[in-house]
Amino acid sequence: MAHEEKRCPRIPQTGIRQDMTAVRPFDNTTPPHIVTLVMAAATAALASNLFLPSLPGMADYFDADYAIVQLTVSGYLAATAVLQLGIGPASDRFGRRPVMLASFAVFTLATLAAAFAPTIEVLLAFRVLQAFAASGMVLSRAIVRDTVETNEAASRIGYITMGMTLAPMIGPFVGGLLDELYGWQATFHLLFAFGILSFLVVYFDLGETNAHRSSSIAAQFRNYPELLKSRRFWGYTATASFNAGAFFAFLGGGPYVATELLGLSPSAYGMYFACCSLGYAIGNFLTGRYSKAMGINRMMLTGTLICVVGMVLSALLFWVGFYHPLSLFGPTIVLGLGNGMTLPTATTGMVSVRPHLAGSASGLGGALQIGGGAALSVLGGALLTPQSGPYPLIFVMLTSSLCATVAALYVIHVARKAGEI
C-alpha cells in the first residue's frame, strides 16, 4: 500500500510558473490576478447564502413547507456536487478559461429567471442551474495549482478564501435588509448584478493556465481510478467534507434556530451570521501566513480541533440555560476559524496528490465535499422542532467536526508511513 502513495512525478509546465511573476491586471493572455480568483470563488459562496434570511418569508410567499423551501439550499449544494464532477475534467480538456466563462453565463441567466419564478418548483429548478457558479471555486483551486507548488498553493488558496469571505460575511446581512425592504426577489436581483460583474472580470483578466490539456473528456474520466486508489486523496477529501459539513449543517438549520427559536429578524440573523465569516477570514489569514512554516497537515489538524472546541462551547452555553443568539453565533466564530485553517490546506492536499490531475481532483473532491454538505444541510434542518431546541443541530455539527479530526489524523498516519513527515 505504501507504493500507492508515492508522489507522482511533476509534469513540466513550460512557461506557466515563470510567468506568474509577470501577471498583468486585465490582460487575458497572462495568469489572473488574485482578485479575479477571489471574485470567481466568491460568486458561488454568495449564491449559497445571500438569501438565507429570506427562507421563512419565501415559505410564506409560496405557501410551502419550510422543509421544501430549504431545498433551495440543499438542492443547490447537491447540484454543485454533481456539476463539479464534470467541471474539473472539462477544464482539464478544454482549459480553465472557456469552462469558467460558460459556467458563469449559465449562472447569470438562471439567477435572473429565478427572481421571477412563479412557483417554488420553478425556483428550485433555476437554483439547480445557479450551481454552475461552482466553477469559480473548482477552477480557482486548479489555477493556483497550475501555477505554484504545494505549500505556496496552500498559502495562495488561504488568501483567496480569506478574500472571498467578504461576500458571505456581509451577504446575509444585505440579503436580510433587501428582504425587509423589497422582498425576497431583491436578493436574486443583486446576485444577477454580481454575476455580470464576475463574468466581465474573468473575461478580461483570466488567461489560460492549463498548459497540458487532456486528449478527451473520456480520458479524464478514465483517470479517476488513479485518484480513487490514493489513500491520501480520500483522507484529504474526507477531512474537507466533514469540516465543511459542520458549516453546511449550520446553513440548513441555523435560520430555523435563529428565527423560530431565538426570535431574530431576517436582518438580525444576517448580522449575527457575519460572526462565522469573520472567524473564517481570520483562519484563512493564518493559513496564508503560516501554512508554509507549519506544513499543510499540521495546519489542517489544528483547524479540525478548533472546530470541535467551538461546537462543545455552543452545547455548553445552551445546556446551562443561556438561550441567547450569542450561544449559537458566538461559537461559530471559533468554527469559522477552524474552517479557515482546515479547508485551504485539505484542498491543497487534495489537488496535489496527483498534480497532473489537478482539475479532476478539484472537481471530484469538491463534489464529494459539497455532496456530503448537502446531506448534512438537510439533516441539520430536518431534525429541528420547537420542542427539540437547538441541540440536534449542534450535535450534527459536533459529530461532523469530530469525523474531520479523525480523517486528518488518518492523513498524517499515511504520510508518516510513506516517509513524508
Backbone hydrogen bonds, N-H to C=O, Kabsch-Sander energy under -0.5 kcal/mol:
donor,donor_aa,acceptor,acceptor_aa,energy
4,E,1,M,-0.8
5,E,1,M,-0.7
5,E,2,A,-1.0
6,K,3,H,-1.3
8,C,353,V,-0.8
16,I,13,Q,-0.6
17,R,13,Q,-0.8
19,D,15,G,-1.9
20,M,16,I,-0.7
20,M,17,R,-0.8
21,T,18,Q,-1.1
22,A,19,D,-2.1
23,V,20,M,-1.0
27,D,24,R,-0.8
30,T,27,D,-1.6
36,T,33,H,-0.8
37,L,33,H,-1.3
38,V,34,I,-2.1
39,M,35,V,-2.4
40,A,36,T,-2.3
41,A,37,L,-2.5
42,A,38,V,-2.4
43,T,39,M,-1.3
44,A,40,A,-0.7
45,A,41,A,-1.1
46,L,42,A,-2.9
47,A,43,T,-2.2
48,S,44,A,-1.3
49,N,45,A,-0.9
49,N,46,L,-0.6
50,L,46,L,-2.4
52,L,49,N,-1.2
54,S,51,F,-1.8
55,L,52,L,-1.7
58,M,54,S,-3.0
59,A,55,L,-2.0
60,D,56,P,-1.6
61,Y,57,G,-2.5
62,F,58,M,-2.4
63,D,59,A,-0.5
63,D,60,D,-0.5
64,A,59,A,-2.3
68,I,65,D,-0.6
69,V,65,D,-2.1
70,Q,66,Y,-2.5
71,L,68,I,-1.4
72,T,69,V,-2.2
73,V,70,Q,-1.7
74,S,70,Q,-1.8
75,G,71,L,-2.5
76,Y,71,L,-0.6
77,L,73,V,-2.1
78,A,74,S,-2.5
79,A,75,G,-2.5
80,T,76,Y,-2.2
81,A,77,L,-2.1
82,V,78,A,-2.1
83,L,79,A,-2.7
84,Q,80,T,-1.8
85,L,81,A,-0.7
85,L,82,V,-1.0
86,G,82,V,-0.6
86,G,83,L,-1.3
87,I,83,L,-2.6
88,G,84,Q,-1.7
90,A,86,G,-2.4
91,S,87,I,-2.1
92,D,88,G,-1.7
93,R,89,P,-1.6
94,F,90,A,-3.5
95,G,91,S,-1.2
99,V,95,G,-1.0
100,M,96,R,-2.2
101,L,97,R,-2.3
102,A,98,P,-2.3
103,S,99,V,-2.1
104,F,100,M,-2.3
105,A,101,L,-1.8
106,V,102,A,-1.8
107,F,103,S,-2.4
108,T,104,F,-2.3
109,L,105,A,-2.0
110,A,106,V,-2.5
111,T,107,F,-2.2
112,L,108,T,-1.8
113,A,109,L,-2.0
114,A,110,A,-2.2
115,A,111,T,-1.3
116,F,113,A,-1.2
117,A,114,A,-1.6
123,L,119,T,-2.0
124,L,120,I,-2.4
125,A,121,E,-1.8
126,F,122,V,-2.1
127,R,123,L,-2.0
128,V,124,L,-1.6
129,L,125,A,-1.3
130,Q,126,F,-1.8
131,A,127,R,-0.7
131,A,128,V,-1.0
132,F,129,L,-1.8
133,A,130,Q,-2.1
134,A,131,A,-2.3
135,S,132,F,-1.8
136,G,133,A,-1.9
137,M,133,A,-0.5
138,V,134,A,-2.6
139,L,135,S,-2.6
140,S,136,G,-1.2
141,R,137,M,-1.4
142,A,138,V,-1.6
143,I,139,L,-2.9
144,V,140,S,-2.0
145,R,141,R,-2.3
146,D,142,A,-1.9
147,T,143,I,-1.0
147,T,144,V,-0.8
148,V,144,V,-1.8
153,A,149,E,-2.7
154,A,150,T,-2.0
155,S,151,N,-1.6
156,R,152,E,-2.5
157,I,153,A,-3.1
158,G,154,A,-2.1
159,Y,155,S,-2.1
160,I,156,R,-2.6
161,T,157,I,-2.7
162,M,158,G,-1.9
163,G,159,Y,-2.3
164,M,160,I,-2.5
165,T,161,T,-0.9
166,L,163,G,-1.3
167,A,164,M,-0.8
169,M,165,T,-2.1
170,I,166,L,-1.9
171,G,167,A,-2.1
173,F,270,G,-0.7
174,V,170,I,-2.8
175,G,171,G,-3.4
176,G,172,P,-2.5
177,L,173,F,-2.1
178,L,174,V,-2.7
179,D,175,G,-2.4
180,E,176,G,-2.1
181,L,177,L,-2.1
182,Y,178,L,-3.4
183,G,178,L,-0.9
183,G,179,D,-1.1
186,A,183,G,-1.3
187,T,184,W,-1.1
188,F,184,W,-0.7
188,F,185,Q,-0.6
189,H,185,Q,-1.6
190,L,186,A,-2.0
191,L,187,T,-1.9
192,F,188,F,-2.1
193,A,189,H,-1.9
194,F,190,L,-2.3
195,G,191,L,-2.4
196,I,192,F,-2.0
197,L,193,A,-2.1
198,S,194,F,-2.6
199,F,195,G,-2.3
200,L,196,I,-2.2
201,V,197,L,-2.3
202,V,198,S,-2.5
203,Y,199,F,-2.5
204,F,200,L,-2.2
205,D,201,V,-1.5
206,L,202,V,-2.3
207,G,30,T,-1.1
207,G,205,D,-0.9
211,A,209,T,-1.3
214,S,92,D,-2.2
220,Q,216,S,-1.4
221,F,217,I,-2.2
222,R,218,A,-1.9
223,N,219,A,-0.6
223,N,220,Q,-1.2
224,Y,221,F,-1.1
226,E,223,N,-1.0
227,L,223,N,-1.1
227,L,224,Y,-0.7
228,L,224,Y,-2.7
229,K,225,P,-1.6
230,S,227,L,-1.8
231,R,229,K,-0.6
234,W,230,S,-1.7
235,G,231,R,-2.4
236,Y,232,R,-3.0
237,T,233,F,-2.5
238,A,234,W,-2.7
239,T,235,G,-2.2
240,A,236,Y,-2.5
241,S,237,T,-2.7
242,F,238,A,-2.6
243,N,239,T,-2.1
244,A,240,A,-2.6
245,G,241,S,-1.9
246,A,242,F,-1.2
247,F,243,N,-0.8
248,F,244,A,-2.5
249,A,245,G,-2.5
250,F,246,A,-1.4
251,L,247,F,-2.0
252,G,248,F,-2.0
253,G,249,A,-2.5
254,G,250,F,-2.7
257,V,253,G,-2.1
258,A,254,G,-2.9
259,T,255,P,-2.5
260,E,256,Y,-2.4
261,L,256,Y,-1.0
261,L,257,V,-0.8
262,L,257,V,-1.6
264,L,258,A,-2.9
269,Y,265,S,-2.6
270,G,266,P,-2.1
271,M,267,S,-1.9
272,Y,268,A,-2.4
273,F,269,Y,-2.5
274,A,270,G,-0.9
274,A,271,M,-0.6
275,C,272,Y,-2.0
276,C,273,F,-1.0
277,S,273,F,-1.1
278,L,274,A,-2.6
279,G,275,C,-2.1
280,Y,276,C,-2.2
281,A,277,S,-2.4
282,I,278,L,-2.0
283,G,279,G,-2.4
284,N,280,Y,-2.5
285,F,281,A,-2.1
286,L,282,I,-2.4
287,T,283,G,-2.1
288,G,284,N,-2.8
289,R,285,F,-2.3
290,Y,286,L,-2.8
291,S,287,T,-2.2
294,M,290,Y,-2.7
295,G,291,S,-2.7
299,M,295,G,-1.8
300,M,296,I,-2.2
301,L,297,N,-2.3
302,T,298,R,-2.2
303,G,299,M,-1.9
304,T,300,M,-1.8
305,L,301,L,-2.0
306,I,302,T,-1.9
307,C,303,G,-1.8
308,V,304,T,-1.8
309,V,305,L,-2.0
310,G,306,I,-2.1
311,M,307,C,-2.0
312,V,308,V,-2.2
313,L,309,V,-2.2
314,S,310,G,-1.8
315,A,311,M,-2.2
316,L,312,V,-2.3
317,L,313,L,-2.2
318,F,314,S,-2.0
319,W,315,A,-2.2
320,V,316,L,-2.0
321,G,318,F,-1.4
322,F,317,L,-2.2
323,Y,321,G,-1.7
324,H,322,F,-1.7
327,S,324,H,-1.9
328,L,324,H,-0.7
328,L,325,P,-0.9
329,F,325,P,-3.2
330,G,326,L,-1.4
333,I,329,F,-0.6
333,I,330,G,-1.8
334,V,330,G,-0.6
335,L,331,P,-2.4
336,G,332,T,-3.0
337,L,333,I,-2.1
338,G,334,V,-2.3
339,N,335,L,-2.6
340,G,336,G,-2.6
341,M,337,L,-1.0
341,M,338,G,-0.6
342,T,338,G,-2.1
343,L,339,N,-2.6
345,T,341,M,-0.5
346,A,342,T,-3.0
347,T,343,L,-2.5
348,T,344,P,-2.0
349,G,345,T,-2.3
350,M,346,A,-2.2
351,V,347,T,-2.1
352,S,348,T,-0.8
352,S,349,G,-0.5
353,V,349,G,-0.9
357,L,354,R,-2.5
358,A,355,P,-1.3
361,A,357,L,-3.2
362,S,358,A,-2.4
363,G,359,G,-2.4
364,L,360,S,-3.2
365,G,361,A,-2.6
366,G,362,S,-2.0
367,A,363,G,-2.3
368,L,364,L,-2.3
369,Q,365,G,-2.3
370,I,366,G,-3.1
371,G,367,A,-2.8
372,G,368,L,-2.0
373,G,369,Q,-1.8
374,A,370,I,-2.7
375,A,371,G,-1.8
376,L,372,G,-2.2
377,S,373,G,-2.3
378,V,374,A,-1.8
379,L,375,A,-2.3
380,G,376,L,-2.9
381,G,377,S,-1.2
382,A,378,V,-2.8
383,L,379,L,-1.6
384,L,381,G,-0.9
389,G,385,T,-1.2
391,Y,388,S,-0.7
394,I,390,P,-2.0
395,F,391,Y,-2.8
396,V,392,P,-2.2
397,M,393,L,-2.3
398,L,394,I,-2.6
399,T,395,F,-2.6
400,S,396,V,-2.2
401,S,397,M,-1.9
402,L,398,L,-2.3
403,C,399,T,-2.2
404,A,400,S,-1.8
405,T,401,S,-1.7
406,V,402,L,-2.0
407,A,403,C,-2.2
408,A,404,A,-2.2
409,L,405,T,-2.2
410,Y,406,V,-1.8
411,V,407,A,-2.0
412,I,408,A,-2.1
413,H,409,L,-2.1
414,V,410,Y,-2.6
415,A,411,V,-2.7
416,R,412,I,-2.3
417,K,413,H,-2.1
418,A,414,V,-1.7
419,G,416,R,-1.2
420,E,415,A,-2.9
421,I,415,A,-0.6
